[in-house]
Amino acid sequence: MIASYLGGALEYYDFFIYGSAAALIFSRVFFPAAGAHGLLASFASFGVAYIARPLGAVVFGHFGDKFGRKRVMIWALAVMGASTFVIGCLPDYRQIGVAAPVLLVAMRLLQGLSAGGETAGASSLVLEHAPESRRGFYGSWIQSGIVSGFVLATIVFIPISTLPDDQLLSWGWRIPFWASAILLAIAFLVRRTLVESEVFAEVKDEQSAPKFPVVELAKNHWADVLRVGGLAVYQATYTMVMVFGLAFATTAAGLSRTTMLYILLAFNLCALIFTPIGGYLSDRFGRKPVFAAAAVGCAVTSFPYMFGIAHQNYFLIIGAGILMNGIIYAIGNGTTPAYFSELFTVRVRYSGTAIGIQVGMLMSGFSPLLATAWVGTNSAQWSVVACIISGLAAIAVVASLSTSETSRTALRDLGDRKQPARS
């Protein structure tokens, strides 16, 4: 659990500092030639990682199901850490012209490749080690690690964002990317001590691990891959608030970028508390009802949150935002590592979870781009943004209605429709 928590913190610290930089900085550093469309180009570079994530899911999932979770998770860390550090070293557009955004996109693709295999590997490993009745709670700490990554990214970006523009755009923005090397070293030292789970070791000893997990998924588990894809769209609501919402607040509504970073930090500090609560509640009441209720809650609260941004009402922004992201979304998110992984048998759990998540996360990656194209910098269109968030949440609710309840199914019976639920 600790190794997965730290890995999630590193992976998504790296991922989220790119999101913050895309919203606040990269349009001027790497895409100045795009002029008024610089922010659109910056969000497009943010979204390309989500193209690589399904490929990462296939690659890391294949080796994780065939050879073991531990080695694959170490490689995922290495790829993310290296690509993030290199981003901090890239020359900008003024120095090397169009080669600068090309190199940036290449490193972003590597980030996406790594992220495609991280969460699913951690979820599989924690699920297979956790006590039967506490799989949801133990799994929720993976998501707590992801939230911690955002908290760290925001804490680092707040003082950076206060620098004068000349310093911010020349060297200041690079510091958060270089700092990822510290997290990488800590996570690597912990993760290298991991052992494979007993249930996976049994499959490997019996030599029954599938030769090509993706083929078995396509033949026998394609419906569950699609279900997880639909469930994972839920996480696009978070991206809309944390990435597009940040840009919308600072460009369309004219709010202070430093103030908005503090507000987003407050959301995620609350989420650190409520994410494990979501895992606990899913152990007690089931994955489906807790997740579906949270998705409905996000849809409803998106309207007062976006209204508050459009009308520069900080009281409403903070109140509705904490309720939406710090509490409701966090509770639903805490269910997802166990919820998604429990839909698959151990033979294809890593691959199925990884590919399913990344199918849904394609919507997450490009939702800021689509919202920017539809809404632009017109604060009067806040209701359109809220409707987009609500639509994403609705997809997740429909997907949850199609799943079986797995919280009381024994570990060795997961993914086997013929087995009865554990009492």
LINSULWO-V908655 format. One record per backbone hydrogen bond with DSSP energy under -1.0 kcal/mol. NH is the residue of the N-H (numbers start at 1). CO is the residue of the C=O. If there is no record, write none. Layout:
NH_CO + NH_CO
This chain:
5_1 + 6_2 + 7_3 + 8_4 + 9_5 + 10_6 + 11_7 + 12_8 + 13_9 + 14_10 + 15_11 + 16_12 + 17_13 + 18_14 + 19_15 + 20_16 + 21_17 + 22_18 + 23_19 + 24_20 + 25_21 + 26_21 + 28_25 + 29_25 + 30_26 + 31_26 + 34_31 + 35_32 + 37_34 + 38_35 + 41_37 + 42_38 + 43_39 + 44_40 + 45_41 + 46_42 + 47_43 + 48_44 + 50_47 + 51_48 + 52_48 + 53_49 + 56_52 + 57_53 + 58_54 + 59_55 + 60_56 + 61_57 + 62_58 + 63_59 + 64_60 + 65_61 + 66_62 + 67_63 + 73_69 + 74_70 + 75_71 + 76_72 + 77_73 + 78_74 + 79_75 + 80_76 + 81_77 + 82_78 + 83_79 + 84_80 + 85_81 + 86_82 + 87_83 + 88_84 + 89_86 + 90_87 + 93_29 + 96_92 + 97_93 + 99_96 + 100_97 + 102_98 + 103_99 + 104_100 + 105_101 + 106_102 + 107_103 + 108_104 + 109_105 + 110_106 + 111_107 + 112_108 + 113_109 + 114_110 + 115_111 + 116_112 + 117_114 + 121_117 + 122_118 + 123_119 + 124_120 + 125_121 + 126_122 + 127_123 + 128_124 + 130_126 + 134_131 + 138_134 + 139_135 + 140_136 + 141_138 + 142_139 + 144_140 + 145_141 + 146_142 + 147_143 + 148_144 + 149_145 + 150_146 + 151_147 + 152_148 + 153_149 + 154_150 + 155_151 + 156_152 + 157_153 + 158_154 + 160_156 + 161_157 + 163_160 + 168_164 + 169_165 + 171_167 + 172_167 + 173_168 + 174_171 + 175_172 + 178_174 + 179_175 + 181_178 + 182_179 + 184_180 + 185_181 + 186_182 + 187_183 + 188_184 + 189_185 + 190_186 + 191_187 + 192_188 + 193_190 + 194_191 + 201_197 + 202_198 + 203_199 + 204_200 + 205_201 + 206_202 + 207_204 + 208_203 + 216_212 + 217_213 + 218_214 + 219_215 + 220_216 + 221_217 + 225_221 + 226_222 + 227_223 + 228_224 + 229_225 + 230_226 + 231_227 + 232_228 + 234_231 + 235_232 + 236_233 + 237_234 + 239_235 + 240_236 + 241_237 + 242_238 + 243_239 + 244_239 + 245_240 + 247_243 + 248_244 + 249_245 + 250_246 + 251_247 + 252_248 + 253_248 + 255_249 + 260_256 + 261_257 + 262_258 + 263_259 + 264_260 + 265_261 + 266_262 + 267_263 + 268_264 + 269_265 + 270_266 + 271_267 + 272_268 + 273_270 + 274_270 + 275_271 + 278_274 + 279_275 + 280_276 + 281_277 + 282_278 + 283_279 + 284_280 + 285_281 + 286_282 + 291_287 + 292_288 + 293_289 + 294_290 + 295_291 + 296_292 + 297_293 + 298_294 + 299_295 + 300_296 + 301_297 + 302_298 + 305_301 + 306_302 + 307_303 + 308_304 + 309_305 + 310_306 + 311_307 + 312_309 + 313_308 + 317_313 + 318_314 + 319_315 + 320_316 + 321_317 + 322_318 + 323_319 + 324_320 + 325_321 + 326_321 + 327_322 + 328_323 + 329_324 + 331_327 + 332_328 + 333_329 + 334_330 + 335_332 + 339_335 + 340_336 + 341_337 + 342_338 + 343_340 + 344_341 + 348_345 + 352_348 + 353_349 + 354_350 + 355_351 + 356_352 + 357_353 + 358_354 + 359_355 + 360_356 + 361_357 + 363_360 + 365_361 + 366_362 + 367_363 + 370_366 + 371_367 + 372_368 + 373_369 + 374_370 + 375_371 + 376_372 + 378_375 + 381_378 + 382_379 + 385_381 + 386_382 + 387_383 + 388_384 + 389_385 + 390_386 + 391_387 + 392_388 + 393_389 + 394_390 + 395_391 + 396_392 + 397_393 + 398_394 + 399_395 + 400_396 + 401_397 + 402_399 + 403_400 + 409_406 + 413_410 + 414_411 + 416_413 + 419_416 + 422_408
